[in-house]
Amino acid sequence: MRFGNHHLWWLGCSLGMAGVNMNFIERFQSLWQMPSPKELAAKELEEARRRFLEAQSGMEYAKRMSDYHSDRIKRLTNYLESSE
């Protein structure tokens, strides 16, 4: 995204130049403000959901690998028993 003078001109027309400066200052100051407890909880909930999906994917992968190895053991056991 490009921020050129035309963006500032448009904001200046719609808000007045004082509005642009205050908006910039407020945004700049918000970088150092502590997030509210609700914001922290929302971020933590999002992270928990992501981790849950990752864990589910891991479980699905492990289940399929377990099934694969179980089938492989059965196949090899049957092969060895039939060749005796």
Rosetta blueprint (number, residue, H / E / L):
1 M L
2 R L
3 F L
4 G L
5 N H
6 H H
7 H H
8 L H
9 W H
10 W H
11 L H
12 G H
13 C H
14 S H
15 L H
16 G L
17 M H
18 A H
19 G H
20 V H
21 N H
22 M H
23 N H
24 F H
25 I H
26 E H
27 R H
28 F H
29 Q H
30 S H
31 L L
32 W L
33 Q L
34 M L
35 P L
36 S L
37 P H
38 K H
39 E H
40 L H
41 A H
42 A H
43 K H
44 E H
45 L H
46 E H
47 E H
48 A H
49 R H
50 R H
51 R H
52 F H
53 L H
54 E H
55 A H
56 Q H
57 S H
58 G H
59 M H
60 E H
61 Y H
62 A H
63 K H
64 R H
65 M H
66 S H
67 D H
68 Y H
69 H H
70 S H
71 D H
72 R H
73 I H
74 K H
75 R H
76 L H
77 T H
78 N H
79 Y H
80 L H
81 E H
82 S H
83 S L
84 E L
